[in-house]
C-alpha cells in the first residue's frame, strides 16, 4: 500500500514537472522574447488582489468593470482595462496577467507572469493603513519571492535565471505615499509639521532603493519604474484640498515632482551600478499632465471630473460604489473614471506612450524596445 502511494505521488509530481517544462518552452517560443510579465504597484494596476483580503480598498463591484469584457467587476479600479492590461495585449504576452491572490494563479500559470499590485499599497509599510488590508511593496516582493521559488523548483535554477532575465518587470508606486499618507486631511497635519517634505521624499527614495535592489537580487533585469503622476489633478484632491479654488492642487503636484526628480536619479544610478540591469524610467507625470492640459486634443471633454461619482464639485468626495453612484453616459470623454483613477480611455493613451513613446515620456527606451533588448 505504501509503495502504491509513493508511486502515485511520484507520477503526479512527474506530470507537474513535465507540464511546467512544456509551459516554459512554449512561453519561450512566443514572438516577443518576453516569457512573463511581473507587475508590482498600487490601485492603478491592481487587477483583483484586494478582492481576497479584508480591506476598504476594493473595486470588485459595479459599476467598476462596466467596459471590461463581459462587463465584469474584477477588482480593477477603472471602467475597463488597466495600463498593464493594455500593454500586455499590445505585446502579445497572452491573457491578462492574473492576480497573485487568485486561487487559480498557481502551478504553470505563473510562468506567464503574475500581478502582485494592491490598492492602497505604497513604498512605506504604514501607507494606506486607514484602508486596513493591503500589500505594500515589501509584501509584494515577498510574494514574488514565493513565486520565484516555485519557478526554480519547476524548471531548474539555470532556466529560471534565464527566464527572469527575459521577463518584464514593472513597478507603479508612490502615489499613495502622498495621497494616503503624507497628505491625508487632518491626520497628517502633525506629521507634516515634524517631517519636512524634502525629508519625507528622501525617506521614500531610500526605501525604494532597497526594494528595487532586492528585486534585482531576485533575478529581475528588465525593470520599468513608473513615476508619480500629477496627483494634484485627481478629483479627490481637487475636492478635499482645493476648496474654493480652481485648477490642480499645487502642493500635491510639487511633492510629486520633487519625488520624481530624485526617482529619475535613482533609476539612472541603479542601471549604472547593477550589472546587467535595464532600468527604464516611465514619466507618467509628463504624460498625464499633457493629457489634462491639452484634453481637447486627446478627445476629452471633462478633464477634472469623475465619470463615476456621487457628491463633490469634481465627483471626488466619495468612491465609485458600492451603492448609488452615478455613471456618465460617454466614458470616453472623461479623463478620470472615479475620484482617484483614470478611465480606460486615458489608460489607452498612457499605455501607447509607454509602449512606443520617445525619450520625452520614457527613458532611455520605451517598453517595446526594452522587451526586444
Secondary structure by P-SEA (a helix, b strand, c coil): caaaaaaaaaaaaaaaaaaaaaaaaaaaaccccccbbbbbbcccccccccccccccccccccccccccccccccccccccccaaaaaaaaacccccccccccccccccccccbbbcccccccccccccccccccccaaaaaaaaaaaaaaaaaaccaaaaaaaaaabbbbbbcccccccccccccccaaaaaaaccaaaaaaaaaaaaaaaaaaaaaacccbbbbbccccccccaaaaaccccccccccaaaaaaaaaaaaaaaaaaaaaaaccccbbbbbbcaaaaaaaaaaccccccccccccccccccccccccccccccbbbbbcccccccccccccccaaaaaaaaaaaacccccccccccaaaaaac
